[in-house]
Amino acid sequence: MGNIISSIARGINAVLMAIVNVITTIVSAIANVLLAIWYFFVKLITCGKYRGTRKNVSWGKSRRARV
């Protein structure tokens, strides 16, 4: 009797773990899609305004200071 209960418990545990893994995979996929959409819109909104390196930005400031 104990073996039957133990095997049923192991089977339920395996099923629950499979369900949790599927839910985790789905949530991770949704998060990755939302993150990709977010980065796409950030690039679309900024239109490359902030792409300059630190060197370019400091050069621009020093040029303005000289003028």
mmCIF file of the N, C-alpha and C atoms, coordinates in Angstrom:
data_MODEL
# 
_entry.id   MODEL 
# 
loop_
_atom_site.group_PDB 
_atom_site.id 
_atom_site.type_symbol 
_atom_site.label_atom_id 
_atom_site.label_alt_id 
_atom_site.label_comp_id 
_atom_site.label_asym_id 
_atom_site.label_entity_id 
_atom_site.label_seq_id 
_atom_site.pdbx_PDB_ins_code 
_atom_site.Cartn_x 
_atom_site.Cartn_y 
_atom_site.Cartn_z 
_atom_site.occupancy 
_atom_site.B_iso_or_equiv 
_atom_site.pdbx_formal_charge 
_atom_site.auth_seq_id 
_atom_site.auth_comp_id 
_atom_site.auth_asym_id 
_atom_site.auth_atom_id 
_atom_site.pdbx_PDB_model_num 
ATOM 1   N N  . MET A 1 1  ? 0.823  -1.205 0.000   1.00 0.00 ? 1  MET A N  1 
ATOM 2   C CA . MET A 1 1  ? 0.000  0.000  0.000   1.00 0.00 ? 1  MET A CA 1 
ATOM 3   C C  . MET A 1 1  ? 0.859  1.257  0.000   1.00 0.00 ? 1  MET A C  1 
ATOM 4   N N  . GLY A 1 2  ? 1.933  1.230  0.790   1.00 0.00 ? 2  GLY A N  1 
ATOM 5   C CA . GLY A 1 2  ? 2.820  2.385  0.850   1.00 0.00 ? 2  GLY A CA 1 
ATOM 6   C C  . GLY A 1 2  ? 3.494  2.660  -0.479  1.00 0.00 ? 2  GLY A C  1 
ATOM 7   N N  . ASN A 1 3  ? 3.836  1.570  -1.205  1.00 0.00 ? 3  ASN A N  1 
ATOM 8   C CA . ASN A 1 3  ? 4.483  1.743  -2.507  1.00 0.00 ? 3  ASN A CA 1 
ATOM 9   C C  . ASN A 1 3  ? 3.535  2.382  -3.516  1.00 0.00 ? 3  ASN A C  1 
ATOM 10  N N  . ILE A 1 4  ? 2.268  2.017  -3.438  1.00 0.00 ? 4  ILE A N  1 
ATOM 11  C CA . ILE A 1 4  ? 1.285  2.580  -4.372  1.00 0.00 ? 4  ILE A CA 1 
ATOM 12  C C  . ILE A 1 4  ? 1.118  4.073  -4.115  1.00 0.00 ? 4  ILE A C  1 
ATOM 13  N N  . ILE A 1 5  ? 0.988  4.444  -2.853  1.00 0.00 ? 5  ILE A N  1 
ATOM 14  C CA . ILE A 1 5  ? 0.834  5.863  -2.500  1.00 0.00 ? 5  ILE A CA 1 
ATOM 15  C C  . ILE A 1 5  ? 2.082  6.642  -2.907  1.00 0.00 ? 5  ILE A C  1 
ATOM 16  N N  . SER A 1 6  ? 3.253  6.057  -2.677  1.00 0.00 ? 6  SER A N  1 
ATOM 17  C CA . SER A 1 6  ? 4.505  6.718  -3.031  1.00 0.00 ? 6  SER A CA 1 
ATOM 18  C C  . SER A 1 6  ? 4.613  6.917  -4.546  1.00 0.00 ? 6  SER A C  1 
ATOM 19  N N  . SER A 1 7  ? 4.231  5.904  -5.307  1.00 0.00 ? 7  SER A N  1 
ATOM 20  C CA . SER A 1 7  ? 4.313  6.039  -6.766  1.00 0.00 ? 7  SER A CA 1 
ATOM 21  C C  . SER A 1 7  ? 3.287  7.048  -7.280  1.00 0.00 ? 7  SER A C  1 
ATOM 22  N N  . ILE A 1 8  ? 2.114  7.096  -6.669  1.00 0.00 ? 8  ILE A N  1 
ATOM 23  C CA . ILE A 1 8  ? 1.120  8.102  -7.057  1.00 0.00 ? 8  ILE A CA 1 
ATOM 24  C C  . ILE A 1 8  ? 1.646  9.498  -6.744  1.00 0.00 ? 8  ILE A C  1 
ATOM 25  N N  . ALA A 1 9  ? 2.264  9.652  -5.578  1.00 0.00 ? 9  ALA A N  1 
ATOM 26  C CA . ALA A 1 9  ? 2.820  10.955 -5.200  1.00 0.00 ? 9  ALA A CA 1 
ATOM 27  C C  . ALA A 1 9  ? 3.924  11.369 -6.167  1.00 0.00 ? 9  ALA A C  1 
ATOM 28  N N  . ARG A 1 10 ? 4.773  10.415 -6.554  1.00 0.00 ? 10 ARG A N  1 
ATOM 29  C CA . ARG A 1 10 ? 5.835  10.733 -7.514  1.00 0.00 ? 10 ARG A CA 1 
ATOM 30  C C  . ARG A 1 10 ? 5.253  11.118 -8.873  1.00 0.00 ? 10 ARG A C  1 
ATOM 31  N N  . GLY A 1 11 ? 4.202  10.433 -9.290  1.00 0.00 ? 11 GLY A N  1 
ATOM 32  C CA . GLY A 1 11 ? 3.557  10.761 -10.561 1.00 0.00 ? 11 GLY A CA 1 
ATOM 33  C C  . GLY A 1 11 ? 2.936  12.149 -10.538 1.00 0.00 ? 11 GLY A C  1 
ATOM 34  N N  . ILE A 1 12 ? 2.246  12.477 -9.440  1.00 0.00 ? 12 ILE A N  1 
ATOM 35  C CA . ILE A 1 12 ? 1.655  13.814 -9.303  1.00 0.00 ? 12 ILE A CA 1 
ATOM 36  C C  . ILE A 1 12 ? 2.749  14.870 -9.291  1.00 0.00 ? 12 ILE A C  1 
ATOM 37  N N  . ASN A 1 13 ? 3.835  14.586 -8.591  1.00 0.00 ? 13 ASN A N  1 
ATOM 38  C CA . ASN A 1 13 ? 4.960  15.525 -8.531  1.00 0.00 ? 13 ASN A CA 1 
ATOM 39  C C  . ASN A 1 13 ? 5.540  15.757 -9.925  1.00 0.00 ? 13 ASN A C  1 
ATOM 40  N N  . ALA A 1 14 ? 5.686  14.688 -10.705 1.00 0.00 ? 14 ALA A N  1 
ATOM 41  C CA . ALA A 1 14 ? 6.230  14.820 -12.058 1.00 0.00 ? 14 ALA A CA 1 
ATOM 42  C C  . ALA A 1 14 ? 5.301  15.653 -12.941 1.00 0.00 ? 14 ALA A C  1 
ATOM 43  N N  . VAL A 1 15 ? 3.996  15.423 -12.813 1.00 0.00 ? 15 VAL A N  1 
ATOM 44  C CA . VAL A 1 15 ? 3.032  16.185 -13.612 1.00 0.00 ? 15 VAL A CA 1 
ATOM 45  C C  . VAL A 1 15 ? 3.077  17.656 -13.225 1.00 0.00 ? 15 VAL A C  1 
ATOM 46  N N  . LEU A 1 16 ? 3.109  17.941 -11.929 1.00 0.00 ? 16 LEU A N  1 
ATOM 47  C CA . LEU A 1 16 ? 3.163  19.331 -11.469 1.00 0.00 ? 16 LEU A CA 1 
ATOM 48  C C  . LEU A 1 16 ? 4.441  20.018 -11.934 1.00 0.00 ? 16 LEU A C  1 
ATOM 49  N N  . MET A 1 17 ? 5.558  19.310 -11.884 1.00 0.00 ? 17 MET A N  1 
ATOM 50  C CA . MET A 1 17 ? 6.822  19.898 -12.336 1.00 0.00 ? 17 MET A CA 1 
ATOM 51  C C  . MET A 1 17 ? 6.778  20.186 -13.838 1.00 0.00 ? 17 MET A C  1 
ATOM 52  N N  . ALA A 1 18 ? 6.149  19.301 -14.608 1.00 0.00 ? 18 ALA A N  1 
ATOM 53  C CA . ALA A 1 18 ? 6.022  19.539 -16.049 1.00 0.00 ? 18 ALA A CA 1 
ATOM 54  C C  . ALA A 1 18 ? 5.161  20.772 -16.311 1.00 0.00 ? 18 ALA A C  1 
ATOM 55  N N  . ILE A 1 19 ? 4.065  20.916 -15.556 1.00 0.00 ? 19 ILE A N  1 
ATOM 56  C CA . ILE A 1 19 ? 3.199  22.088 -15.724 1.00 0.00 ? 19 ILE A CA 1 
ATOM 57  C C  . ILE A 1 19 ? 3.954  23.362 -15.369 1.00 0.00 ? 19 ILE A C  1 
ATOM 58  N N  . VAL A 1 20 ? 4.710  23.330 -14.272 1.00 0.00 ? 20 VAL A N  1 
ATOM 59  C CA . VAL A 1 20 ? 5.488  24.505 -13.862 1.00 0.00 ? 20 VAL A CA 1 
ATOM 60  C C  . VAL A 1 20 ? 6.527  24.854 -14.921 1.00 0.00 ? 20 VAL A C  1 
ATOM 61  N N  . ASN A 1 21 ? 7.177  23.845 -15.499 1.00 0.00 ? 21 ASN A N  1 
ATOM 62  C CA . ASN A 1 21 ? 8.171  24.102 -16.545 1.00 0.00 ? 21 ASN A CA 1 
ATOM 63  C C  . ASN A 1 21 ? 7.533  24.732 -17.779 1.00 0.00 ? 21 ASN A C  1 
ATOM 64  N N  . VAL A 1 22 ? 6.351  24.264 -18.155 1.00 0.00 ? 22 VAL A N  1 
ATOM 65  C CA . VAL A 1 22 ? 5.661  24.833 -19.319 1.00 0.00 ? 22 VAL A CA 1 
ATOM 66  C C  . VAL A 1 22 ? 5.287  26.286 -19.044 1.00 0.00 ? 22 VAL A C  1 
ATOM 67  N N  . ILE A 1 23 ? 4.737  26.551 -17.855 1.00 0.00 ? 23 ILE A N  1 
ATOM 68  C CA . ILE A 1 23 ? 4.350  27.923 -17.505 1.00 0.00 ? 23 ILE A CA 1 
ATOM 69  C C  . ILE A 1 23 ? 5.577  28.829 -17.476 1.00 0.00 ? 23 ILE A C  1 
ATOM 70  N N  . THR A 1 24 ? 6.679  28.344 -16.915 1.00 0.00 ? 24 THR A N  1 
ATOM 71  C CA . THR A 1 24 ? 7.910  29.134 -16.865 1.00 0.00 ? 24 THR A CA 1 
ATOM 72  C C  . THR A 1 24 ? 8.413  29.449 -18.270 1.00 0.00 ? 24 THR A C  1 
ATOM 73  N N  . THR A 1 25 ? 8.364  28.474 -19.162 1.00 0.00 ? 25 THR A N  1 
ATOM 74  C CA . THR A 1 25 ? 8.800  28.690 -20.540 1.00 0.00 ? 25 THR A CA 1 
ATOM 75  C C  . THR A 1 25 ? 7.918  29.720 -21.240 1.00 0.00 ? 25 THR A C  1 
ATOM 76  N N  . ILE A 1 26 ? 6.610  29.632 -21.033 1.00 0.00 ? 26 ILE A N  1 
ATOM 77  C CA . ILE A 1 26 ? 5.689  30.583 -21.667 1.00 0.00 ? 26 ILE A CA 1 
ATOM 78  C C  . ILE A 1 26 ? 5.931  31.993 -21.147 1.00 0.00 ? 26 ILE A C  1 
ATOM 79  N N  . VAL A 1 27 ? 6.076  32.138 -19.829 1.00 0.00 ? 27 VAL A N  1 
ATOM 80  C CA . VAL A 1 27 ? 6.313  33.463 -19.245 1.00 0.00 ? 27 VAL A CA 1 
ATOM 81  C C  . VAL A 1 27 ? 7.633  34.036 -19.743 1.00 0.00 ? 27 VAL A C  1 
ATOM 82  N N  . SER A 1 28 ? 8.659  33.200 -19.830 1.00 0.00 ? 28 SER A N  1 
ATOM 83  C CA . SER A 1 28 ? 9.958  33.653 -20.320 1.00 0.00 ? 28 SER A CA 1 
ATOM 84  C C  . SER A 1 28 ? 9.864  34.108 -21.778 1.00 0.00 ? 28 SER A C  1 
ATOM 85  N N  . ALA A 1 29 ? 9.136  33.365 -22.594 1.00 0.00 ? 29 ALA A N  1 
ATOM 86  C CA . ALA A 1 29 ? 8.975  33.746 -24.002 1.00 0.00 ? 29 ALA A CA 1 
ATOM 87  C C  . ALA A 1 29 ? 8.228  35.068 -24.124 1.00 0.00 ? 29 ALA A C  1 
ATOM 88  N N  . ILE A 1 30 ? 7.168  35.238 -23.339 1.00 0.00 ? 30 ILE A N  1 
ATOM 89  C CA . ILE A 1 30 ? 6.411  36.494 -23.375 1.00 0.00 ? 30 ILE A CA 1 
ATOM 90  C C  . ILE A 1 30 ? 7.293  37.652 -22.933 1.00 0.00 ? 30 ILE A C  1 
ATOM 91  N N  . ALA A 1 31 ? 8.094  37.434 -21.882 1.00 0.00 ? 31 ALA A N  1 
ATOM 92  C CA . ALA A 1 31 ? 8.987  38.492 -21.400 1.00 0.00 ? 31 ALA A CA 1 
ATOM 93  C C  . ALA A 1 31 ? 10.008 38.868 -22.470 1.00 0.00 ? 31 ALA A C  1 
ATOM 94  N N  . ASN A 1 32 ? 10.547 37.878 -23.170 1.00 0.00 ? 32 ASN A N  1 
ATOM 95  C CA . ASN A 1 32 ? 11.523 38.168 -24.225 1.00 0.00 ? 32 ASN A CA 1 
ATOM 96  C C  . ASN A 1 32 ? 10.891 38.946 -25.375 1.00 0.00 ? 32 ASN A C  1 
ATOM 97  N N  . VAL A 1 33 ? 9.669  38.601 -25.736 1.00 0.00 ? 33 VAL A N  1 
ATOM 98  C CA . VAL A 1 33 ? 8.981  39.323 -26.810 1.00 0.00 ? 33 VAL A CA 1 
ATOM 99  C C  . VAL A 1 33 ? 8.709  40.761 -26.388 1.00 0.00 ? 33 VAL A C  1 
ATOM 100 N N  . LEU A 1 34 ? 8.229  40.952 -25.155 1.00 0.00 ? 34 LEU A N  1 
ATOM 101 C CA . LEU A 1 34 ? 7.961  42.309 -24.674 1.00 0.00 ? 34 LEU A CA 1 
ATOM 102 C C  . LEU A 1 34 ? 9.241  43.136 -24.609 1.00 0.00 ? 34 LEU A C  1 
ATOM 103 N N  . LEU A 1 35 ? 10.334 42.500 -24.197 1.00 0.00 ? 35 LEU A N  1 
ATOM 104 C CA . LEU A 1 35 ? 11.616 43.201 -24.134 1.00 0.00 ? 35 LEU A CA 1 
ATOM 105 C C  . LEU A 1 35 ? 12.080 43.605 -25.532 1.00 0.00 ? 35 LEU A C  1 
ATOM 106 N N  . ALA A 1 36 ? 11.912 42.716 -26.502 1.00 0.00 ? 36 ALA A N  1 
ATOM 107 C CA . ALA A 1 36 ? 12.295 43.042 -27.878 1.00 0.00 ? 36 ALA A CA 1 
ATOM 108 C C  . ALA A 1 36 ? 11.453 44.194 -28.416 1.00 0.00 ? 36 ALA A C  1 
ATOM 109 N N  . ILE A 1 37 ? 10.155 44.172 -28.129 1.00 0.00 ? 37 ILE A N  1 
ATOM 110 C CA . ILE A 1 37 ? 9.286  45.271 -28.571 1.00 0.00 ? 37 ILE A CA 1 
ATOM 111 C C  . ILE A 1 37 ? 9.706  46.571 -27.902 1.00 0.00 ? 37 ILE A C  1 
ATOM 112 N N  . TRP A 1 38 ? 10.019 46.515 -26.608 1.00 0.00 ? 38 TRP A N  1 
ATOM 113 C CA . TRP A 1 38 ? 10.441 47.711 -25.866 1.00 0.00 ? 38 TRP A CA 1 
ATOM 114 C C  . TRP A 1 38 ? 11.700 48.310 -26.491 1.00 0.00 ? 38 TRP A C  1 
ATOM 115 N N  . TYR A 1 39 ? 12.713 47.466 -26.752 1.00 0.00 ? 39 TYR A N  1 
ATOM 116 C CA . TYR A 1 39 ? 13.953 47.968 -27.339 1.00 0.00 ? 39 TYR A CA 1 
ATOM 117 C C  . TYR A 1 39 ? 13.709 48.533 -28.736 1.00 0.00 ? 39 TYR A C  1 
ATOM 118 N N  . PHE A 1 40 ? 12.813 47.899 -29.502 1.00 0.00 ? 40 PHE A N  1 
ATOM 119 C CA . PHE A 1 40 ? 12.504 48.402 -30.837 1.00 0.00 ? 40 PHE A CA 1 
ATOM 120 C C  . PHE A 1 40 ? 11.905 49.802 -30.754 1.00 0.00 ? 40 PHE A C  1 
ATOM 121 N N  . PHE A 1 41 ? 10.953 50.011 -29.844 1.00 0.00 ? 41 PHE A N  1 
ATOM 122 C CA . PHE A 1 41 ? 10.323 51.320 -29.726 1.00 0.00 ? 41 PHE A CA 1 
ATOM 123 C C  . PHE A 1 41 ? 11.281 52.360 -29.170 1.00 0.00 ? 41 PHE A C  1 
ATOM 124 N N  . VAL A 1 42 ? 12.173 51.964 -28.265 1.00 0.00 ? 42 VAL A N  1 
ATOM 125 C CA . VAL A 1 42 ? 13.158 52.915 -27.749 1.00 0.00 ? 42 VAL A CA 1 
ATOM 126 C C  . VAL A 1 42 ? 14.067 53.371 -28.884 1.00 0.00 ? 42 VAL A C  1 
ATOM 127 N N  . LYS A 1 43 ? 14.511 52.439 -29.722 1.00 0.00 ? 43 LYS A N  1 
ATOM 128 C CA . LYS A 1 43 ? 15.357 52.824 -30.863 1.00 0.00 ? 43 LYS A CA 1 
ATOM 129 C C  . LYS A 1 43 ? 14.572 53.664 -31.856 1.00 0.00 ? 43 LYS A C  1 
ATOM 130 N N  . LEU A 1 44 ? 13.294 53.347 -32.041 1.00 0.00 ? 44 LEU A N  1 
ATOM 131 C CA . LEU A 1 44 ? 12.466 54.096 -32.974 1.00 0.00 ? 44 LEU A CA 1 
ATOM 132 C C  . LEU A 1 44 ? 12.247 55.518 -32.480 1.00 0.00 ? 44 LEU A C  1 
ATOM 133 N N  . ILE A 1 45 ? 12.031 55.677 -31.173 1.00 0.00 ? 45 ILE A N  1 
ATOM 134 C CA . ILE A 1 45 ? 11.762 57.002 -30.613 1.00 0.00 ? 45 ILE A CA 1 
ATOM 135 C C  . ILE A 1 45 ? 13.029 57.856 -30.613 1.00 0.00 ? 45 ILE A C  1 
ATOM 136 N N  . THR A 1 46 ? 14.148 57.267 -30.208 1.00 0.00 ? 46 THR A N  1 
ATOM 137 C CA . THR A 1 46 ? 15.380 58.057 -30.130 1.00 0.00 ? 46 THR A CA 1 
ATOM 138 C C  . THR A 1 46 ? 15.963 58.322 -31.510 1.00 0.00 ? 46 THR A C  1 
ATOM 139 N N  . CYS A 1 47 ? 15.659 57.479 -32.497 1.00 0.00 ? 47 CYS A N  1 
ATOM 140 C CA . CYS A 1 47 ? 16.152 57.645 -33.876 1.00 0.00 ? 47 CYS A CA 1 
ATOM 141 C C  . CYS A 1 47 ? 17.671 57.798 -33.916 1.00 0.00 ? 47 CYS A C  1 
ATOM 142 N N  . GLY A 1 48 ? 18.376 57.122 -33.045 1.00 0.00 ? 48 GLY A N  1 
ATOM 143 C CA . GLY A 1 48 ? 19.827 57.180 -33.046 1.00 0.00 ? 48 GLY A CA 1 
ATOM 144 C C  . GLY A 1 48 ? 20.389 58.460 -32.479 1.00 0.00 ? 48 GLY A C  1 
ATOM 145 N N  . LYS A 1 49 ? 19.591 59.254 -31.761 1.00 0.00 ? 49 LYS A N  1 
ATOM 146 C CA . LYS A 1 49 ? 20.084 60.517 -31.201 1.00 0.00 ? 49 LYS A CA 1 
ATOM 147 C C  . LYS A 1 49 ? 21.216 60.292 -30.214 1.00 0.00 ? 49 LYS A C  1 
ATOM 148 N N  . TYR A 1 50 ? 21.113 59.217 -29.446 1.00 0.00 ? 50 TYR A N  1 
ATOM 149 C CA . TYR A 1 50 ? 22.068 59.010 -28.357 1.00 0.00 ? 50 TYR A CA 1 
ATOM 150 C C  . TYR A 1 50 ? 23.082 57.930 -28.703 1.00 0.00 ? 50 TYR A C  1 
ATOM 151 N N  . ARG A 1 51 ? 23.376 57.764 -29.984 1.00 0.00 ? 51 ARG A N  1 
ATOM 152 C CA . ARG A 1 51 ? 24.316 56.723 -30.384 1.00 0.00 ? 51 ARG A CA 1 
ATOM 153 C C  . ARG A 1 51 ? 25.765 57.162 -30.224 1.00 0.00 ? 51 ARG A C  1 
ATOM 154 N N  . GLY A 1 52 ? 26.045 58.435 -30.131 1.00 0.00 ? 52 GLY A N  1 
ATOM 155 C CA . GLY A 1 52 ? 27.417 58.929 -30.088 1.00 0.00 ? 52 GLY A CA 1 
ATOM 156 C C  . GLY A 1 52 ? 28.202 58.367 -28.921 1.00 0.00 ? 52 GLY A C  1 
ATOM 157 N N  . THR A 1 53 ? 29.467 58.142 -29.159 1.00 0.00 ? 53 THR A N  1 
ATOM 158 C CA . THR A 1 53 ? 30.309 57.646 -28.078 1.00 0.00 ? 53 THR A CA 1 
ATOM 159 C C  . THR A 1 53 ? 30.665 58.798 -27.156 1.00 0.00 ? 53 THR A C  1 
ATOM 160 N N  . ARG A 1 54 ? 31.284 58.475 -26.065 1.00 0.00 ? 54 ARG A N  1 
ATOM 161 C CA . ARG A 1 54 ? 31.677 59.494 -25.098 1.00 0.00 ? 54 ARG A CA 1 
ATOM 162 C C  . ARG A 1 54 ? 32.657 60.483 -25.742 1.00 0.00 ? 54 ARG A C  1 
ATOM 163 N N  . LYS A 1 55 ? 33.546 59.952 -26.601 1.00 0.00 ? 55 LYS A N  1 
ATOM 164 C CA . LYS A 1 55 ? 34.530 60.808 -27.262 1.00 0.00 ? 55 LYS A CA 1 
ATOM 165 C C  . LYS A 1 55 ? 33.827 61.846 -28.149 1.00 0.00 ? 55 LYS A C  1 
ATOM 166 N N  . ASN A 1 56 ? 32.841 61.390 -28.920 1.00 0.00 ? 56 ASN A N  1 
ATOM 167 C CA . ASN A 1 56 ? 32.126 62.307 -29.806 1.00 0.00 ? 56 ASN A CA 1 
ATOM 168 C C  . ASN A 1 56 ? 31.384 63.372 -29.009 1.00 0.00 ? 56 ASN A C  1 
ATOM 169 N N  . VAL A 1 57 ? 30.782 62.971 -27.906 1.00 0.00 ? 57 VAL A N  1 
ATOM 170 C CA . VAL A 1 57 ? 30.015 63.925 -27.107 1.00 0.00 ? 57 VAL A CA 1 
ATOM 171 C C  . VAL A 1 57 ? 30.947 64.968 -26.520 1.00 0.00 ? 57 VAL A C  1 
ATOM 172 N N  . SER A 1 58 ? 32.098 64.535 -25.989 1.00 0.00 ? 58 SER A N  1 
ATOM 173 C CA . SER A 1 58 ? 33.014 65.507 -25.392 1.00 0.00 ? 58 SER A CA 1 
ATOM 174 C C  . SER A 1 58 ? 33.604 66.416 -26.481 1.00 0.00 ? 58 SER A C  1 
ATOM 175 N N  . TRP A 1 59 ? 33.828 65.877 -27.698 1.00 0.00 ? 59 TRP A N  1 
ATOM 176 C CA . TRP A 1 59 ? 34.338 66.704 -28.787 1.00 0.00 ? 59 TRP A CA 1 
ATOM 177 C C  . TRP A 1 59 ? 33.320 67.776 -29.145 1.00 0.00 ? 59 TRP A C  1 
ATOM 178 N N  . GLY A 1 60 ? 32.028 67.388 -29.162 1.00 0.00 ? 60 GLY A N  1 
ATOM 179 C CA . GLY A 1 60 ? 30.994 68.360 -29.477 1.00 0.00 ? 60 GLY A CA 1 
ATOM 180 C C  . GLY A 1 60 ? 30.939 69.470 -28.449 1.00 0.00 ? 60 GLY A C  1 
ATOM 181 N N  . LYS A 1 61 ? 31.108 69.131 -27.184 1.00 0.00 ? 61 LYS A N  1 
ATOM 182 C CA . LYS A 1 61 ? 31.064 70.149 -26.136 1.00 0.00 ? 61 LYS A CA 1 
ATOM 183 C C  . LYS A 1 61 ? 32.261 71.085 -26.248 1.00 0.00 ? 61 LYS A C  1 
ATOM 184 N N  . SER A 1 62 ? 33.446 70.519 -26.494 1.00 0.00 ? 62 SER A N  1 
ATOM 185 C CA . SER A 1 62 ? 34.631 71.371 -26.567 1.00 0.00 ? 62 SER A CA 1 
ATOM 186 C C  . SER A 1 62 ? 34.558 72.286 -27.790 1.00 0.00 ? 62 SER A C  1 
ATOM 187 N N  . ARG A 1 63 ? 33.976 71.797 -28.890 1.00 0.00 ? 63 ARG A N  1 
ATOM 188 C CA . ARG A 1 63 ? 33.841 72.629 -30.085 1.00 0.00 ? 63 ARG A CA 1 
ATOM 189 C C  . ARG A 1 63 ? 32.906 73.804 -29.810 1.00 0.00 ? 63 ARG A C  1 
ATOM 190 N N  . ARG A 1 64 ? 31.810 73.545 -29.107 1.00 0.00 ? 64 ARG A N  1 
ATOM 191 C CA . ARG A 1 64 ? 30.894 74.626 -28.767 1.00 0.00 ? 64 ARG A CA 1 
ATOM 192 C C  . ARG A 1 64 ? 31.566 75.632 -27.842 1.00 0.00 ? 64 ARG A C  1 
ATOM 193 N N  . ALA A 1 65 ? 32.413 75.140 -26.963 1.00 0.00 ? 65 ALA A N  1 
ATOM 194 C CA . ALA A 1 65 ? 33.079 76.037 -26.016 1.00 0.00 ? 65 ALA A CA 1 
ATOM 195 C C  . ALA A 1 65 ? 34.043 76.969 -26.755 1.00 0.00 ? 65 ALA A C  1 
ATOM 196 N N  . ARG A 1 66 ? 34.688 76.449 -27.823 1.00 0.00 ? 66 ARG A N  1 
ATOM 197 C CA . ARG A 1 66 ? 35.653 77.264 -28.559 1.00 0.00 ? 66 ARG A CA 1 
ATOM 198 C C  . ARG A 1 66 ? 34.978 78.334 -29.405 1.00 0.00 ? 66 ARG A C  1 
ATOM 199 N N  . VAL A 1 67 ? 33.772 78.067 -29.871 1.00 0.00 ? 67 VAL A N  1 
ATOM 200 C CA . VAL A 1 67 ? 33.104 78.992 -30.802 1.00 0.00 ? 67 VAL A CA 1 
ATOM 201 C C  . VAL A 1 67 ? 32.599 80.220 -30.120 1.00 0.00 ? 67 VAL A C  1 
# 
